[in-house]
Amino acid sequence: MELAGRNALITGGASGIGLASARRLVEAGMRVALMDRDEAALAAAVAELGDSALAIPGDVASEADVTAAWTRARADLGPLHLAFANAGVGSGPALFAPRVAWDWVLSINVGGVVNVMNAVLPEMLERDEGHLVMTASLAGLGGVPGMGPYVASKFAVVGLAESVAHELVARGSRVGVSVLCPGFVRTQIAESDRAMGPALRAAVPVDEASLAAARAAVAAGIDPAEVASAVADAVVTGRFWILPHERVALRTTEQRLAWMRGGPMPGIDLARAARR
Ligand SMILES: NC(=O)c1ccc[n+]([C@@H]2O[C@H](COP(=O)([O-])OP(=O)(O)OC[C@H]3O[C@@H](n4cnc5c(N)ncnc54)[C@H](O)[C@@H]3O)[C@@H](O)[C@H]2O)c1
């Protein structure tokens, strides 16, 4: 798909991978609607990107907010050619995570992607053009300790994206779908609790060791601009898998396959998932 002159909706567009992608797509001549719940960061992003960007505050976990964001972007920009369902939050370990912690992570990381898909796909299918990118993670390709609800949410996104790809092919549709599976990237993801209200923060225990390991790995991660280039390239070429840490993604998958065949359970080194 050509990028110049086209329109995109990016959720989580005020920070990290979403913001870097907005910069990359605007550079390529696109106009971008950024949806994010962090209104201050959103205002700063739009001030930086100028007339090519539109700020839409909202919560991706809310179907009504996402539908309203699509309606607003459609009204202000015209038809949307690219939707990047990217907003997401991190989590602590699976063991002892209370149900509210699971609900919060799954409602954003999975529910948010489903809401974007349901908002944008009917018109894309009708026009028989457009591209949907869903953000998963390397954590959607193999289990890791210290972030169980997050891992479960990212496996769900990989499964969803693969299923949508099969369904689009079965319909003979020209609408494209991609799944983004980066290892660690230098963003604010390890500070995801900034988006929790006080009641939720009080109810969700913090595992300091897991948080410290995640922070160190994120700090050692790649620049979000590298991920943004990989996303733009996948949209232009129609590639399904977006693997900015390709070597680690393939090794993770090969080790799981060996495990399925009766081999040893893979050892996990989070620092490895930060390096390309
Ligand atoms: N940083 C990494 O190492 C890494 C690795 C793999 C995948 N990812 C994924 O990349 C995506 C983007 O994260 P990031 O690393 O750029 O982190 P980030 O925290 O820098 O950016 C995430 C953005 O999403 C927004 N957001 C969070 N919850 C929201 C909600 N309910 N509604 C609307 N906006 C919401 C935040 O306000 C923030 O602006 C996430 O899905 C994340 O899981 C990140």
Ligand as a Chemical Component Dictionary entry (heavy atoms), coordinates in Angstrom:
data_LIG
# 
_chem_comp.id                   LIG 
_chem_comp.type                 NON-POLYMER 
_chem_comp.pdbx_formal_charge   0 
_chem_comp.three_letter_code    LIG 
# 
loop_
_chem_comp_atom.comp_id 
_chem_comp_atom.atom_id 
_chem_comp_atom.alt_atom_id 
_chem_comp_atom.type_symbol 
_chem_comp_atom.charge 
_chem_comp_atom.model_Cartn_x 
_chem_comp_atom.model_Cartn_y 
_chem_comp_atom.model_Cartn_z 
_chem_comp_atom.pdbx_ordinal 
LIG N1  N1  N 0  8.320  -1.398 24.839 1  
LIG C1  C1  C 0  8.484  -2.706 24.654 2  
LIG O1  O1  O 0  9.516  -3.304 25.051 3  
LIG C2  C2  C 0  7.420  -3.483 23.914 4  
LIG C3  C3  C 0  7.753  -4.752 23.411 5  
LIG C4  C4  C 0  6.791  -5.470 22.745 6  
LIG C5  C5  C 0  5.519  -4.954 22.558 7  
LIG N2  N2  N 1  5.223  -3.717 23.063 8  
LIG C6  C6  C 0  3.866  -3.221 22.868 9  
LIG O2  O2  O 0  3.908  -1.981 22.179 10 
LIG C7  C7  C 0  2.691  -1.274 22.418 11 
LIG C8  C8  C 0  3.024  0.184  22.712 12 
LIG O3  O3  O 0  3.693  0.268  23.949 13 
LIG P1  P1  P 0  4.994  1.160  24.176 14 
LIG O4  O4  O 0  6.114  0.224  24.455 15 
LIG O5  O5  O -1 5.129  2.160  23.124 16 
LIG O6  O6  O 0  4.622  1.794  25.604 17 
LIG P2  P2  P 0  4.275  3.293  26.062 18 
LIG O7  O7  O 0  3.775  3.155  27.453 19 
LIG O8  O8  O 0  5.440  4.180  25.793 20 
LIG O9  O9  O 0  3.085  3.724  25.087 21 
LIG C9  C9  C 0  1.793  3.164  25.215 22 
LIG C10 C10 C 0  0.758  4.232  24.951 23 
LIG O10 O10 O 0  -0.531 3.607  25.039 24 
LIG C11 C11 C 0  -1.378 4.454  25.807 25 
LIG N3  N3  N 0  -2.432 3.657  26.441 26 
LIG C12 C12 C 0  -2.297 2.722  27.412 27 
LIG N4  N4  N 0  -3.505 2.245  27.761 28 
LIG C13 C13 C 0  -4.410 2.903  26.987 29 
LIG C14 C14 C 0  -5.822 2.851  26.899 30 
LIG N5  N5  N 0  -6.549 2.036  27.686 31 
LIG N6  N6  N 0  -6.441 3.649  25.995 32 
LIG C15 C15 C 0  -5.725 4.495  25.208 33 
LIG N7  N7  N 0  -4.398 4.611  25.286 34 
LIG C16 C16 C 0  -3.747 3.800  26.147 35 
LIG C17 C17 C 0  -0.461 5.094  26.842 36 
LIG O11 O11 O 0  -1.035 6.276  27.384 37 
LIG C18 C18 C 0  0.799  5.350  26.016 38 
LIG O12 O12 O 0  0.752  6.618  25.395 39 
LIG C19 C19 C 0  2.003  -2.008 23.565 40 
LIG O13 O13 O 0  0.948  -2.790 23.035 41 
LIG C20 C20 C 0  3.080  -2.891 24.114 42 
LIG O14 O14 O 0  2.579  -4.033 24.744 43 
LIG C21 C21 C 0  6.149  -2.975 23.727 44 
# 
loop_
_chem_comp_bond.comp_id 
_chem_comp_bond.atom_id_1 
_chem_comp_bond.atom_id_2 
_chem_comp_bond.value_order 
_chem_comp_bond.pdbx_ordinal 
LIG N1  C1  SING 1  
LIG C1  O1  DOUB 2  
LIG C1  C2  SING 3  
LIG C2  C3  SING 4  
LIG C2  C21 DOUB 5  
LIG C3  C4  DOUB 6  
LIG C4  C5  SING 7  
LIG C5  N2  DOUB 8  
LIG N2  C6  SING 9  
LIG N2  C21 SING 10 
LIG C6  O2  SING 11 
LIG C6  C20 SING 12 
LIG O2  C7  SING 13 
LIG C7  C8  SING 14 
LIG C7  C19 SING 15 
LIG C8  O3  SING 16 
LIG O3  P1  SING 17 
LIG P1  O4  DOUB 18 
LIG P1  O5  SING 19 
LIG P1  O6  SING 20 
LIG O6  P2  SING 21 
LIG P2  O7  DOUB 22 
LIG P2  O8  SING 23 
LIG P2  O9  SING 24 
LIG O9  C9  SING 25 
LIG C9  C10 SING 26 
LIG C10 O10 SING 27 
LIG C10 C18 SING 28 
LIG O10 C11 SING 29 
LIG C11 N3  SING 30 
LIG C11 C17 SING 31 
LIG N3  C12 SING 32 
LIG N3  C16 SING 33 
LIG C12 N4  DOUB 34 
LIG N4  C13 SING 35 
LIG C13 C14 SING 36 
LIG C13 C16 DOUB 37 
LIG C14 N5  SING 38 
LIG C14 N6  DOUB 39 
LIG N6  C15 SING 40 
LIG C15 N7  DOUB 41 
LIG N7  C16 SING 42 
LIG C17 O11 SING 43 
LIG C17 C18 SING 44 
LIG C18 O12 SING 45 
LIG C19 O13 SING 46 
LIG C19 C20 SING 47 
LIG C20 O14 SING 48 
# 
